Amino acid sequence: MHPDIEKLAALKDNWDGYDGIPMHLQTLKNADALLRALAERYRVDATPMSNGTIMLEWAWDGDEYTLEIGKSLISGMVARK
C-alpha cells in the first residue's frame, strides 16, 4: 500500500475532532490503486475527508484535478487555467 494511504488507514473515529469517520477498507484500496497509477507521473496529495472518503489532488499543465474516492463511487472535477 502507498505510504500516504497507510497513514490514512490508521485514522480512528473522530480523527479530525469533528466526528470524522475512518476510511473503509475498500475506499483505501480504491484510493491506493489510483494514487499508485497517478504518482508515476504527478505529485499527488491524498487528503482524508470527514465523511470517510479520500481526496486526491494534483496539477498538470496549469490545470488542477481533484478526485474524491469512496467505497463504490468516485467523483471528480477539473479546474482549467
Number of C-alpha atoms within 10 A of each C-alpha: 14 14 9 15 22 12 12 18 18 10 16 13 14 12 15 14 8 9 12 17 18 22 25 14 12 13 21 22 19 18 27 21 13 13 22 14 11 15 13 9 9 13 13 19 14 20 15 23 17 18 12 20 23 25 20 20 21 17 15 11 7 9 11 14 16 17 19 19 25 23 17 8 10 15 10 12 11 13 10 10 7
